[in-house]
Amino acid sequence: MTATTRSAKPAGRTFGQWLKSRDGQKVLVMIAFMIIPLALLFTFTYLPFAEMFGFSFYDMKYIGTRKFVGMKNYIKVFQRDDCFGALKLSLYYMAGSVVQLVLALYLATILSFKVKGGSIFKGFMFFPFLVNGIAIGFIFKFFYTRGFVFDTVLQWCGFQLDNLPYWLRDKRINNISLVATSVWRYFGQNMVLFIGAIMSVDSELYEAAMLDGANKFQQFKYIIMPSIKTIITLNVILSITGSLSAFEPPYVITDGANGTGTYFVVMNEIAHTQQKVGLASAMAIVLLLIIFAATILQKLFFKYVFKNAEDEDLNAAAKRDKKLAKLAARKAGR
């Protein structure tokens, strides 16, 4: 009777007992691991962003009185030649990002298969991404200086020094020179991401395509491209948004002189030299909105581009299975 009564009692626990139990300790650990990064994220990201957003509505310096001006700072961003001109300069870097992605995808397609010396080449191509951006700026500042490395190499190829342009002073070519620096630095990162995606494609798909008589370009178009569309979309978004935020090459190499000042360089000048903190904050908010818009447009674009590829994949799935079955049968019969 006593044993029956004891077993019928509910096994209720107080909050303190639950807290000391295994389940309670799990919850505490999860909350601790969640609160700490969220607190750091709020303190060092969201709170400063909210403060900057508030600054964008004031005419102010770092020290001194503030004057509320409403939307005037945002209007000035599009009225000032230096601000709006810097936005147009981002088109150079966007064009460079397209070249960068095409080159990275081309080399990744080649290096994804067995190529003699491919591993060493991958390392050489990825190495510039590991170098600090400021250091790369100083390297290319010396590289492009009149009569130095680049001019010397061109003279070895038969060019006359007097016929060569000033790579960092000539407004017709100085921005192209800076964009080439960014392409050299970042295309290795894109290439490595593409290689990882391409190598995950099932090799039997290539064999089935070869049975159908598909050449290398057709294999790239109908097998590789649809299979790595997620990585292509990611790389394009990162490259385009990065081109809108170009800072290190023009700041270190030319200090924004001779029409090379990108949006970030101009914003740095306005914030730290001219002490127009409100206007610089408005510029940062405008750039954030442009990046958001560019990201959404790119996602919609790739969703439309790869829509046909997805339909073709569904329609060709049965055919591909038949080819793979035939290939397996042939291998089994050998």
N, C-alpha and C positions, 0 to 999 in steps of 0.2 A: 504494500500500500504506500509506503514511504517512497519507494523507488519510482512508483507510477506518478506520484504527486510531483516529485522533483523533475521528472522528464517533461511534465506538462507545463512547467513554468516557462514563460517567455525568456529568451536569452537576450534581454535588453541591456544596452551599454550606455553609460553616460558619455558626454562629449569628450571628457578627459580621457576616458578609457579608449574611445574610438581613435582619438588623436595619437595615442601611444601604440595602437595596433598597427599591423602591417598595411592594411588598407589606408589608414589615416596617414601613415608615413609616406605612402606613394603619392597621395593627393598633395601633401605638403611639398614634396620634392618637385612635383609638376608645377605647382603654383610658384615656387621659388625660381625655377628655371624659366618660367614665363614672365614673371614680374620684372626680374632684373634686366633682360634685354629690352622689354617694352619701356621700362623707366629710362634706360640709356637712350633708346630711340626717340622717346618723347623729349628728353632733356637736350639732346644734341642735334635733333633734326626738326621735329615738328614745332617745338617752341621757338627756336630761332627763325624758322620759316614764317610763323605767325607774326613775330616781331618785324621781320622784313616786310611782310605784306602791309602791316600797319605803317611802317616808315614810308611806303610808296605814296601815301596820301599827304605827305608833308614836305615843305621846303625846309631842309634842315642840314646841319653839319653834324659831325660826330660829337662835338661839344658846342653847347649854346642853345638858344631858344628855337622852338619849332613853330612853324606857321602852317596851318592846315590849308591845303590848296586843292583838295578833292582830286579830280581826274586830270588835272593839268599836266602832271608828270607823264601820264600815259599818252597824252596828246603830243607832248614834246618828243617822245621817243620816235614818232613817225614824222615829226616836223623837222627835226635836226638832221642835217646832212650827214654828220658823222655817225649817228645812230642808225639811220635807215640805210645809209651806204654800206655800213658794216654787215647788215643783214643780207644785202645783195652780194656781198663778197663771199658769203657762205655758199653761193652757187658753185664757185670754184672747187670748194672742198667736197660738195656733193658730187660733182663730176669726177673728182679724184676717187671718191669712195666707190663709184661704179667701176672705174678702172681697177681699183684694188680688189673688188669682189670677183670680177671676171678673171683677173690674173690668178687669184687664190683658188678659184674653182677649177681653172684649167690645170694648174700644177697639182692640185689635190687629186684630180681624176687620174693623172699620170702616175703619181707617187702612191696611190692606193693599191696598185698592183706591183708585182715584183719588178723592181728596177735596180740595176746595179748602182750601188752608192746612194740609194734613196734615203737611208736613215741619216747619213751624214748631211745630205742636202736639206732634209727636213730641219735638222738642228741648226744649220746655218741660216735658214730662212726664218726660223722662229726666234733666233737670238736677239734681233733688234727690239722685239717686244719686251724683252727682259731688261733692257737698258733704260735708265732713268731718262725721262723726257727732257729735262734741263741739260743733261750731258749730251744727248743727241742734238739739241739746239746748238751747243757750242761746237760740236763736231762739224755740223753742216755750215755753221757760220764761217769756219775756217775753210771748209770744202768749197764754198761758193765765192770766197774772196778773190778779187781780181788778181790773176797771175798765179794763183795757188793750185790746189789739187785738181779741180775739175778742168780749169783752163790748161793746165799742164798735160793732162791726159788727152784733151782735144787737140793740142798742138802735136802730140805724138801721132795722132791720126791724120795730120796734114793741114789742120786749120791754122789760120794766122790769128795771133792774139788781138790785133787791131780790128779784125772782123767779128770778133766775139762780143756779145752784149754783156753789160754789167748785170749779172744774174740777180742781184739784190737791189739794184737801183733803177733799172729799166722797168717802167710801169707796165710795159707790154708783156713781160715775162716773169717779173719777180714773184707774183702770186702763184704762178705755175711751178716755180722752183720750190716754194714753200709747201705746196700741195704734194709735190713729189717726195718731200721729206716725210710727210704723214703716211703716204702710201707705202714707202719703204719700211716704216716702223710697224704698221699695223697689219699688212697683208699676210704676214706669217701666222698671226693669231687666227685670222679667218681660214687660212689654209689648213691648219691643224684641226679646227672644228669640222671643216668639210671632210678631211681624211677620216676622222673618227666616224662620221655619219656614213660615208661611202663604204667603209670596211665592214659595216654592220649589215650591208645588203647581202641576201642569200646568194652564194656563188652559183647555185643551180639555175637561177634565173638567167645568168649570162649563157650558160650552156644551152638552155632551152631556146634562148634568142638566137644563138649561133645555128641551131638546128633549123630555125626558120629563115636563115640566111641574112640575119640583121648584121649590118656593119657596126663599127665602133661608135660612129655618131648616132646611129639609131639606138644602140644600147644605152648611150648617154641620155638621149632624149626620152626614151620610153621606160627605162629601168632606173637609172641613177637619179635623174631630176625628180620624178614623182616620189621616190623613196626618201629623199633628203629634203623635201619641201619645208619641213619644220625648221631645220638648221638654216636653210637659205633665207627664210623669213626672218629668223632671229638675227642673222648676220647683217642683213639689209637694214633692219631697224637700228641695230647698234651702230652701224657705219653712218647712216644718214643723221641720226641724232647726235652722234659724235662730231660730224662735220659742222653742225650748228654750234657746237661748243668748242671749236678749235681755239687753242690759247698758246700752248707752249712754243710751237715753231715761230709764229710771228712775234711773240713777246721776246724770246731769247735771241733770235737771229737778227731781226730788224728793229725790234722795239716799236713795231707798228708804223715805221716811217715809210714814205713813198707809196702811200695807198695800200699798205699791207695790214692795217689794223683791223682785225676781226672783231666780232661783236663783244667777245670777252675782253679783248685788249682795250677797246673803247670804254667798256663798262669799268674796267680797272682804273683807267685814266680819270674818268668822271668821279668815281668813288673816292680814290685815294689822293689824287693830285688836285682836282678841282673841288673836292670836299662836298659834292652834291649827292649826298647819301640818298635822299628821296628819289631823285631821278634814276640813280643806279639801281635802287630797289625796284622801281617800276620796270626798268629794262630787264631785270632778272625774271620778274613775273611774266612779262611779255614773251620772253624766250621760253619759259616753261610751258605757256599756252601753245606756242608754235610747235614745240616738241611733242606735246600731247596730240595736237592736230595731225602732225606728220606721222606719228605712230599709228593713229586710227586709220588714216588714209592708206598707209602701207598695208595694214592688216586687211582692209577691204579689197585693196588691189590684188594681193596674193590669194585671197579667198576666191576672187573671180578668176584669176589666172589658173589656179590649180583645180578649179571646179571641173573643167573638162577632163583633167588628168584623173580625178577621182572617178568620174563616170566611165572613163576608158578602163580603169583598173577593175571596176565591177563587171563590165561587159567582157573583159579579157580574162577574168579569173578562171572560168571554166576551160578556156583554150589553154591557158598556162598549165593548169592541172593535168590536162591530157598530155601536153608535151613532156611535163615532168614524169608522168607515168610511163610514157614511151621511153624516155631516157633511162629510167630505173630498170625497165624491162631489158633494154639493150645491155646495160651493165651486168644484170643478173645472168644474161645469156652468154657472156664472154667466159 
